[in-house]
Amino acid sequence: MRNTKTEDRLCPRPLRVHLIDRPSTRAILSGRLSAPGLKLEFCHASTPPQGFRRMVREGAYDISELPLMTFLQARAIGRPLTLLPAVVMGRFQHRFLAARADECWGPEALRGKRIAARSYSVTTVTLVRAILWHQYGIAPEELHWLCTDDSHVDGICDPPHVQRLDAQGRSLEELLLDGTVDAAVLGREITHPGLRCVIADPDAAALDWVARTGVTQINHIVAADEDLVTGHPEAVRQIWRILGEAARAAPQSELGYDVTPFGLEASRKSLEFALDCAFEQGLVPERMELETLIHPALRDLV
């Protein structure tokens, strides 16, 4: 029987939830895990980026997965979102920087070259720039960044060393293969036989990275609408609880490291690094403090 009193106490309406189907969210999306006292309405956009845009531009959902840099840019311009420190996607980014297979050069030769990306503020692109800067000493402004799209967040301007590229319907791979650009940051594994990874041994480089920094690289977190947290904090805590159960049921590791740490303390070092990257690369106007991104009613979440 429906417990009307409990549901009304937590939230009197269905919660609009936008999550991508991943190992760490599948138990929730399939209904195997539920939040007692809450009705969840799962919302699906035409593509994940479209859903992210709808969250930060329109406030379309109560709870949404978001790329970390999208969340930080949205907060920087005052969008009413709060961080739930639940990492739903993480990975080492070293293998996503591609060049043509018939050219033999490594990261150190990138200075002055043309690098294509979907958007300058994409989290994978940001983390690739962090790798180039912190691991190979190549500053973002030493490269010519050519981007085919704007930020998920409206009103965000790219740094001066970034130019918009009219791809005329071509993919990043095609732009690279036809010589329009020298390298490209892809959002997926390099599979085309005409392309190769700029970093010759990306797994070894990733292991060196984490040995130096102690940081795994976070792509996507979960955000909540601040009005929901203010009005119904226990509802958000229930969402947090099932996110944790789903994550623990499907741990994700890469090269022996947990790439989807759950909770503030487990992800603190990687989140702090991401805050440094956002500021030093000009994605946000000032360096944010981690605790301020979490609503006071949720700051005890660990």
N, C-alpha and C positions, 0 to 999 in steps of 0.2 A: 504493500500500500504506500502511496506517495505521502511523504512526511511534509505536509504543507508548512507547518510551523518552522521546521528546519530550513526549508528552501527559502521561505520569506526572510528568515534571519540572515542567511548568507547573501542572497541576491534575488530580488523578486522577478527577474527577467532572465531569459537565456543569455549566456555569454557568447559573444562572437569570437571564435578562436581561429587563428590562421597559423597552421603548422605545416611544414613540409614532411612528407612521408620519409622518415629516416629510421635507422635502428633505434635511436634514442627517443623517438616519438610514436613509433608504430603501435605500441600497446595502448596508447591513449586514443589514437585515431581509429583503431579497430574496435574500440569499446571494451577491450579486455581490462583496462583500468578506468575507473570512473571516480568522480568526486561526489561523495554523498552530499545531498542538499543542493546540488547545482545541476542545471541543464546546460550542456555545451552544444553550441551550434557551430559546426565546423564549416568554415568558409574557404572556398577555393577560387583563386584568381586564375586567369588564363595562363600565366607563367609566374614562377616565384618572384622575379623582379617586379612584375606588375602588382603583386600583392604587397611587396615591401613599399612600393611607391604609395599605394593606397593607404597604408598604415601611417606613414610619416606626412603625407600631404593632406589626407582627408580625415584621419582618425577613424578609419573604417572598421577597426576591430578593437575588442577589449584586450585581447591577449594576442601577441603575434611574434613569431620568429622574425628576427631582423639581422642583417649583416652588422657586425660590430661597428664599423665605421659609419654606416648609415645611421645607426642609433646615436652615435656621438655627434654627428653633424646635426641631426634633428634636435638633440638637446641643446646644442650650441646656439641655435636660433630660437630657443624657447618653446619647442613643441612639448606638450604635457605628457611625457613618457617617463616611466621609471624602469630601471634595470632589475630583472630577475637573474641573478648570477647562475643561470643554467646554460651551460655550453651544449648546444645541440649539433654543432658541426665544428670540427677542428681538423687541421692537417698541416703537414710541413709543405711549404710552398715551393721548394727548390726545383721541383720537376716541371713547373708550369711556365718557365721562361724558355721560349722556343726561338730557334734560328733555322736557316736553310741547311739541309744536310750536306750540301756541296761546299760549305764554307767552314773552315776549321779555325775557330777562335773561341776564347773563353770569356768569362765575365769582365776581366781586366781590359778587354778590347772594346767594351761598350761605350766608353766615353765619346760623346759627339754623335753617336748613332741614333737613328730614328726607331723609337719603340712604340708599338701600337698596343692599345688596350681599349676595352669597351668603355670604361669610364675611369678617370684618374682616381676617384675616391672608392672604387671597388676594394673590398677588404683584401682579397688575394693580391691585387695590384699594389696596395699599400704595403703588404707584408713582403712582397718581392722587392720593393724599393728598400725596405728595412734590411733585407738580406744583403742587397748590393752595397748599402751604406755601412752597415755594422760588420759585415763579414769580408767585404772586398774593397771597402774604402771609396766607393763611387757614390757621390752625392746625387740626389734626384735631379738637381738643376744642371748637372753635367750631361744629361741625356735630353734628347728632343722627344717629348711625349706627344703622341698623336692619338686622340681619343674620338671614338665614334658616337659617344652618347654623353649626356650630362649626368649629374648626381641624381640618386633617387630622391634627394631632398631638394625641393624647389627653393630658389633664392640663393643657392650656393654657387660661388664663382671659383673656377680653378685658378691655381697660381699662374704667374706670367709665363713660365716656361712650358706651359701646356697649350696645345693648339687643337682645335676641332678638325676632324678629318671626315670628309664626305666619302664614305666607303662605297657609295653607289650600289648597295646591295651585296657587296662582297663580304665574306667572313674574314676574321682576323687571319686565319690560315691562308686564305686566298691573297690577302694584302701582302703577306709575307712571301708567298711563293712567286708572286708576280713582280717582286722587287720594290713595291711601294714603300715598304719599311724594312729595316734590318733585323728586327727582333719583335716578338709579340708576347704579351702575358696572356696565356690561355686559361680558361677556367676549368679545363679538364685535361686528362692525360694526352700526351702527344702520341698520336697513332699514325699520322700520315707518313709514308715512307720518305717523302721529300723534306721532312723536318727532323730536327734533333733538339735535345736539351742543351741550352747554353752551358749549364753546369755539367761537366762531363760525368761525374758520379754524384747524382743528387742525394742518394741515400747517405753516402759518406759525409757529404757537406751538411746534411740535416743533423746527423749525429754530432758533428763538430759544433754545429750551431747550438744545440741544446747543452752540450758539455761546456761551452763558453758562457752561455747566458742563463741556463736553467729555465728557459722559456719555451713552452710549446706555443703554437700559433693558433689563435682563436679566430674562426670565421663568423659563426652565427651564435647569437644569444637569444634570450626571450625577453620581450618588453611588455609592460602592462600600461594601460591608460591610467594616468594619475588620478582622475576622478573616480575610477573604479576602486583604486586602493584607498582613497580617502573615505569613500562611502561604504565600501564593503571589504575591509582588509582581510577578514576571515575567508572570504571567497577566494581571494588571491593566494592566501596561504594554502588553501586546498589544491589550487592549481599547482603551486610549488611542490606540494607533497607528491602528487601523482607524476609530475615531471621527474622528481627524484627517483621514484619507484621504477619508472620506465627506463631511466638512464642506468640504474643499477642492474636492471634485468638484461641490458644489452651494452655492456662496456665496450668501448672502441679504443683500440690501441694501434699505434703505428711505430714501427722500429723499436718496439718494446716500451713505448711511452703512452700514457693515457692522454688522448687528444681531445676528450670531451669531459674535462674535470667538472664535477658538480658541486656547487656551493661557493660562497665568497672566498673562504680561506683556501680551498683547493685551487681556485683559479686566480687568486689575487696577483701573483707575480706576473702571469701572462696578461692579465687585464691592465696592470700598471704599465707594462711595456707597451701595450696597445695605446694607452693614453699618451705616452711619450711620443709614439710614432705619429699619432694624429696631429699633435702640436708641431713637432719638428718638421713635418712635411707640409704644413700649411693647410691642413684640412679643417682645423678649428682655430679660432683666434687666440685662445689661451689654453694653457695646460689645465685640464679638469682634474678635480679630486674625486677619487673613486667613490667614497662614501656619499658624496652629494648626489650621485646618480641613482641612489637607492632611496626610496621613500622612507621617512623615519619609522613608519609602522612595520617595515620589513627589514630593518637593519640588523636584526638579530638572526637572520637567516644565514646559516653556515653550511 
